[in-house]
């Protein structure tokens, strides 16, 4: 299963596209919108969007695409179940939405239109939405037993010709190096060791980075052309996650070490108390034994010196 996230400004265009009868559309589910007509659905979305007029892009539009291999097992009911699960994991909740199925392609697919202004007037975040969506799609593909394509890892690069061969070489390098890197400096240094040059793309005349290009063997590819997971924003997010994970592991290790020290100190203290008690019991026992022996000796002496008549 794959998701395609589309961002727009107007609900009219989104709703008209999703409910286009020429695509053999079937409306599978709708929530908190008036279903009298397309116009009433659009007006429902627009009215709620006014709760937060500062958000310029309040339209949420996502298509969920299933493999043609799953054509026989995918039902309308299953699509709705998967869509609900997807939206929940993406944080798309407590808001208006419609789910419709299209039949204009060979593979099964549905479209979601939702309001990024929820029922309480709060904004549904789209931060790192494409990165999060990719991970969630993989989770749901496994959860529902859907077909998983072999992916780039299974491609036999020795049979490829340039520029595809070089693109897959860069893909394999990024797959190995990104999870191990803690900063852009470290990542770019290691890429350069393998003959890959990197160049950032900046927004206008500013210092804001918009993208990245990788060059090898005279061929250049933007990060997203190598693979969507290697766009600048997704790599940047992953590097930050790597640092966060390392910090968390270090903190956990330190806490475990401190706990171990405390436990050992406590056990040592208890052991010392136990030793004192044992020695105390031994001392009293020895004293008692000596006293009894002394008394017995006294009795013997008395018997020896008792006068006889």
C-alpha positions in Angstrom: 0.0 0.0 0.0 1.2 3.5 -0.8 -0.2 6.9 0.0 0.0 10.1 -2.1 -0.4 13.3 -0.2 -1.9 16.2 -2.2 -2.2 19.7 -0.7 -4.6 22.3 -2.0 -6.4 25.5 -1.1 -10.0 24.8 -2.2 -12.5 22.2 -1.2 -14.5 22.6 -4.3 -11.8 21.2 -6.6 -11.0 18.4 -4.3 -14.6 17.2 -3.7 -15.5 17.5 -7.4 -12.5 15.4 -8.3 -13.1 12.7 -5.7 -16.8 12.4 -6.4 -16.4 12.6 -10.2 -18.8 10.0 -11.7 -16.6 9.5 -14.7 -14.2 7.6 -12.4 -16.9 5.1 -11.4 -16.9 6.7 -8.0 -18.4 5.0 -4.9 -18.7 7.1 -1.8 -17.7 4.7 1.0 -18.0 6.8 4.1 -18.5 10.4 5.2 -18.3 12.1 8.6 -19.8 15.4 9.8 -20.7 16.7 6.3 -24.1 17.2 4.7 -24.6 14.6 2.0 -27.5 16.3 0.1 -25.3 17.2 -2.8 -21.7 17.9 -3.8 -22.4 21.6 -3.1 -23.6 20.8 0.5 -20.5 18.7 1.1 -18.3 21.5 -0.1 -20.1 24.0 2.0 -19.8 21.8 5.1 -16.0 21.8 4.7 -15.8 25.5 4.0 -17.9 26.5 7.0 -15.7 24.5 9.4 -12.5 25.9 7.8 -13.7 29.4 8.9 -13.1 28.4 12.5 -9.4 29.1 11.7 -9.1 31.6 8.8 -5.4 32.0 9.4 -4.6 28.6 7.9 -4.3 29.1 4.1 -4.2 25.4 3.2 -7.1 23.7 5.1 -7.7 21.0 2.5 -6.4 17.5 3.2 -6.4 15.2 0.2 -4.7 11.7 0.3 -5.0 8.8 -2.1 -4.4 5.3 -0.7 -3.2 2.9 -3.4 -3.2 -0.9 -3.2 -1.3 -3.3 -5.3 -3.1 -5.0 -8.2 -1.9 -8.2 -6.6 -4.5 -7.5 -3.8 -7.3 -6.8 -6.2 -9.3 -10.0 -5.3 -9.0 -9.6 -1.5 -9.6 -5.8 -1.3 -13.3 -5.0 -0.5 -14.9 -1.7 0.2 -15.3 -2.6 3.8 -11.6 -3.4 4.1 -10.6 -0.2 2.4 -12.6 1.9 4.9 -11.0 -0.1 7.8 -7.5 0.6 6.5 -8.3 4.2 5.8 -9.6 4.8 9.4 -6.5 3.1 10.8 -4.3 5.2 8.5 -6.0 8.5 9.5 -5.8 7.6 13.2 -2.0 7.0 13.0 -1.5 10.2 11.0 -3.3 12.2 13.7 -6.3 12.9 11.4 -9.1 12.7 13.9 -12.1 14.7 15.3 -12.7 16.3 11.9 -14.8 16.1 8.7 -13.9 13.7 5.9 -15.2 11.7 3.0 -13.8 8.4 1.6 -14.5 7.4 -2.0 -13.3 4.6 -4.2 -12.3 5.1 -7.8 -12.4 2.5 -10.5 -10.4 4.3 -13.3 -7.2 2.5 -12.7 -6.1 -1.2 -12.7 -5.1 -1.1 -9.1 -7.6 -0.6 -6.2 -7.4 2.9 -4.7 -9.4 5.3 -2.6 -9.3 9.1 -2.0 -9.7 10.9 1.3 -10.7 14.5 1.6 -10.5 15.9 5.1 -10.6 19.2 6.9 -7.3 20.2 8.5 -9.3 22.4 10.8 -10.8 19.9 13.3 -14.2 20.1 15.0 -12.8 22.3 17.8 -11.1 24.8 15.4 -7.6 23.4 15.9 -5.1 22.7 13.1 -4.2 19.1 12.2 -0.5 19.2 11.8 1.1 18.2 8.5 4.7 18.3 9.9 6.8 15.5 8.3 3.6 14.1 6.9 5.2 12.3 4.0 7.8 10.7 6.1 5.3 9.6 8.7 2.9 8.4 6.0 5.6 6.2 4.4 6.3 4.4 7.7 2.6 4.0 8.5 1.9 2.5 5.0 4.6 -0.1 5.6 3.1 -0.9 9.0 -0.4 -1.3 7.6 0.8 -3.3 4.7 2.2 -5.8 7.1 -0.8 -5.6 9.5 -3.4 -6.4 6.9 -1.3 -8.9 5.0 -1.2 -6.8 1.8 1.2 -7.3 -1.1 4.7 -5.9 -0.4 6.7 -5.1 -3.6 10.3 -6.2 -3.6 11.6 -2.6 -3.5 14.9 -1.2 -4.6 16.9 -3.5 -2.3 16.0 -6.5 -4.5 17.1 -4.9 -7.8 20.1 -6.6 -9.4 22.2 -3.5 -10.1 24.7 -5.5 -12.2 22.1 -5.8 -14.9 21.4 -2.1 -15.0 22.9 0.5 -17.3 23.6 4.2 -16.5 22.1 6.4 -15.3 19.9 3.9 -13.4 22.9 1.9 -12.3 24.5 5.0 -10.6 21.1 6.0 -9.1 20.8 2.6 -7.4 24.4 2.8 -6.2 23.6 6.1 -4.5 20.4 4.6 -3.1 22.3 1.7 -1.5 24.9 4.0 0.0 22.2 6.3 1.5 20.4 3.3 2.9 23.5 2.2 4.7 24.9 5.6 5.8 21.8 7.6 6.8 20.7 5.4 9.7 24.3 5.5 11.1 24.9 9.3 10.8 24.3 11.9 13.5 24.8 15.0 11.4 24.9 16.2 7.8 28.7 16.8 8.1 29.2 13.1 9.0 26.9 11.9 6.2 28.4 14.0 3.5 31.9 13.1 4.5 31.2 9.4 4.2 29.3 9.8 0.9 32.3 11.7 -0.5 34.6 8.7 0.6 32.5 6.6 -1.8 32.7 9.1 -4.7 29.4 10.8 -4.1 29.4 14.6 -4.2 26.5 16.5 -2.5 25.1 20.0 -3.1 22.3 21.8 -1.2 19.7 23.8 -3.0 18.8 27.1 -1.3 15.6 29.1 -1.4 16.3 32.2 -3.5 19.1 34.3 -1.9 18.5 33.0 1.6 20.3 30.4 3.7 17.2 28.3 3.9 17.9 24.8 2.4 15.1 23.5 0.1 16.7 20.3 -1.3 19.8 18.3 -2.0 21.5 16.8 -5.1 23.8 13.8 -5.2 26.3 13.4 -8.0 28.3 10.3 -9.0 30.0 9.1 -12.2 28.9 12.3 -13.8 25.2 11.7 -13.1 23.2 13.9 -10.8 20.0 13.1 -8.9 17.9 15.1 -6.4 17.4 13.2 -3.2 13.7 12.6 -3.9 14.6 11.2 -7.4 16.9 8.6 -5.7 14.0 7.7 -3.5 11.2 9.7 -1.7 12.7 8.7 1.6 15.9 10.5 0.7 14.5 14.0 0.1 16.3 16.7 2.1 13.5 17.1 4.6 13.3 13.3 5.3 17.0 12.8 5.6 17.2 15.8 8.0 14.4 14.4 10.1 16.1 11.0 10.3 19.4 12.5 11.3 17.7 14.4 14.2 15.9 11.1 15.2 19.3 9.4 15.2 20.7 11.9 17.7 17.6 11.8 19.8 17.7 8.0 20.0 21.4 8.1 20.9 20.7 10.6 23.7 17.9 8.5 25.0 20.0 5.3 25.0 22.8 7.2 26.8 20.4 8.5 29.5 18.9 5.0 29.9 22.4 3.5 30.3 23.3 6.2 32.9 20.1 5.5 34.8 20.8 1.8 34.8 24.3 2.4 36.0 23.2 4.7 38.8 20.5 2.2 39.8 23.1 -0.6 39.8 25.4 1.4 42.1 22.6 2.2 44.5 21.6 -1.5 44.7 25.2 -2.6 45.2 25.7 0.0 47.9 22.5 -1.1 49.7 23.4 -4.8 49.5 26.9 -4.0 50.9 25.3 -2.2 53.8 22.9 -5.0 54.5 25.7 -7.5 54.2 27.7 -5.5 56.8 24.7 -5.5 59.2 24.3 -9.3 58.7 27.9 -9.8 59.5 27.7 -7.8 62.7 24.7 -9.9 63.8 26.4 -13.2 63.1 29.5 -12.1 65.0 27.3 -10.9 67.8 25.5 -14.2 68.0 28.8 -16.1 68.0 30.3 -13.9 70.8 27.2 -14.5 73.0 27.3 -18.2 72.4 31.0 -18.5 73.2 30.5 -16.5 76.4 27.6 -18.7 77.5 29.7 -21.8 76.7 32.7 -20.4 78.8 30.4 -19.6 81.7 28.9 -23.1 81.7 32.3 -24.7 81.6 33.4 -22.5 84.5 30.3 -23.5 86.6 31.0 -27.1 85.9 34.6 -26.8 86.9 33.5 -25.2 90.2 31.2 -28.1 90.9 34.0 -30.6 90.3 36.3 -28.8 92.8 33.6 -28.7 95.4 33.1 -32.5 95.1 36.9 -33.1 95.3 37.3 -31.1 98.6 34.1 -32.1 100.3 35.1 -33.5 103.8 34.2 -37.1 104.6 32.8 -38.2 108.0 
